[in-house]
């Protein structure tokens, strides 16, 4: 597969970061949807070559976590296809759909725990569970504050 090389373009770089910030889609999908962008490989070259773009891209990825969290909530709360009607007219649980939804939630949780381990990693959640005096929201806020302090 040939990669599309191009000179750094601040307007495109801003668009890339804005898109990443506001969607849970990955760079591969976004590059396919935005034909005027450079290739994914070229974007990674920009990240390596231009520190200001690397910084903005990294911040965009951290903000993308909010989209992933919104996805998790939406997927987990959506029960529309959990029950189907079988061949005999009975309403039964669609375990394939339920398991696929669980997989989608787990994958997103894995991604945001890697993007922000101090806030959403297993250790942060474990500490919240162990400290019974705090709600999970309070523990997350504390983790965010300690991350900002460092």
C-alpha positions in Angstrom: 0.0 0.0 0.0 1.4 3.3 -1.0 1.4 6.1 1.5 0.5 9.6 0.5 3.4 12.0 1.4 2.8 15.7 1.7 4.2 18.7 3.3 3.0 19.7 6.8 -0.2 21.7 6.6 -1.3 23.4 9.8 -4.9 23.7 8.7 -5.1 19.9 8.0 -3.2 19.2 11.2 -5.8 21.2 13.2 -8.6 19.4 11.4 -7.0 16.0 12.3 -6.8 16.9 15.9 -10.3 18.4 16.0 -11.7 15.2 14.5 -9.8 13.0 16.9 -11.0 15.1 19.9 -14.7 14.8 19.0 -15.0 11.2 17.9 -14.2 7.7 19.1 -13.0 6.7 15.6 -9.4 5.7 15.1 -7.0 7.4 12.7 -7.2 4.6 10.1 -11.0 5.2 9.7 -10.7 8.9 9.8 -8.1 8.9 7.1 -10.4 6.8 4.9 -13.3 9.2 5.5 -11.2 12.3 4.9 -9.6 11.8 1.5 -7.9 15.2 1.5 -5.8 14.2 4.6 -2.4 12.7 4.3 -2.0 8.9 4.9 -1.9 7.5 8.4 1.8 6.9 7.9 2.4 10.5 6.9 0.5 11.7 9.9 2.8 9.6 12.1 5.8 11.2 10.3 4.4 14.6 11.1 4.0 13.6 14.8 7.7 12.6 14.9 8.9 15.6 13.0 6.8 18.5 14.4 6.8 18.7 18.3 3.9 21.2 18.3 1.8 18.8 16.3 2.8 15.8 18.5 1.7 17.8 21.6 -1.6 18.8 20.0 -2.2 15.2 18.7 -1.4 13.7 22.2 -3.9 16.1 23.8 -6.5 15.3 21.2 -6.1 11.5 22.0 -6.5 12.2 25.7 -9.7 14.2 25.0 -10.9 11.4 22.8 -11.4 9.4 26.0 -14.6 11.4 26.6 -16.0 10.1 23.3 -15.1 6.5 24.3 -16.7 6.9 27.7 -19.9 8.3 26.0 -19.8 5.2 23.7 -19.5 2.9 26.7 -22.5 4.5 28.4 -24.6 4.4 25.2 -23.7 0.8 24.4 -24.3 -0.4 27.9 -27.6 1.5 28.3 -29.0 0.4 24.9 -31.1 -2.7 25.3 -33.1 -2.4 22.0 -31.7 -5.6 20.5 -31.2 -7.7 23.6 -34.5 -9.5 23.2 -35.7 -10.9 19.8 -38.6 -13.0 18.7 -37.6 -16.5 17.7 -39.1 -18.8 15.0 -41.9 -19.9 17.3 -42.9 -16.3 18.2 -41.3 -16.4 21.7 -39.3 -13.4 23.0 -35.8 -14.7 23.9 -32.5 -13.0 24.8 -30.2 -12.5 21.8 -27.0 -13.6 23.5 -24.9 -12.9 20.4 -25.9 -9.2 20.5 -25.5 -9.0 24.3 -22.0 -10.6 24.0 -21.0 -8.3 21.1 -22.1 -5.3 23.2 -20.0 -6.5 26.1 -17.0 -6.9 23.8 -17.6 -3.3 22.4 -17.7 -1.9 26.0 -14.6 -3.9 27.1 -12.6 -2.8 24.1 -13.3 0.8 24.7 -12.5 0.5 28.4 -9.2 -1.1 27.5 -8.4 1.7 25.2 -9.1 4.5 27.6 -7.4 2.7 30.4 -4.3 2.7 28.2 -4.7 6.3 27.0 -5.1 7.6 30.6 -3.9 4.9 33.0 -3.6 7.3 36.0 -7.3 8.1 35.7 -8.9 5.1 34.2 -6.4 2.3 34.6 -6.9 -0.7 36.8 -4.9 0.7 39.6 -7.0 3.9 39.8 -10.2 1.9 39.8 -8.8 -0.6 42.4 -7.8 2.3 44.7 -11.4 3.7 44.3 -12.9 0.3 45.3 -10.5 -0.1 48.2 -11.3 3.4 49.6 -14.9 2.9 50.7 -15.2 6.6 51.8 -15.0 7.8 48.2 -17.4 7.4 45.2 -15.9 6.4 41.9 -16.4 9.9 40.6 -14.5 11.4 43.6 -11.7 8.9 43.0 -11.5 9.8 39.3 -11.4 13.5 40.1 -8.6 12.9 42.6 -6.7 10.9 40.0 -7.1 13.7 37.5 -5.9 16.3 40.0 -2.8 14.2 40.9 -2.1 13.8 37.2 -2.4 17.5 36.6 -0.1 18.2 39.5 2.7 16.0 38.0 
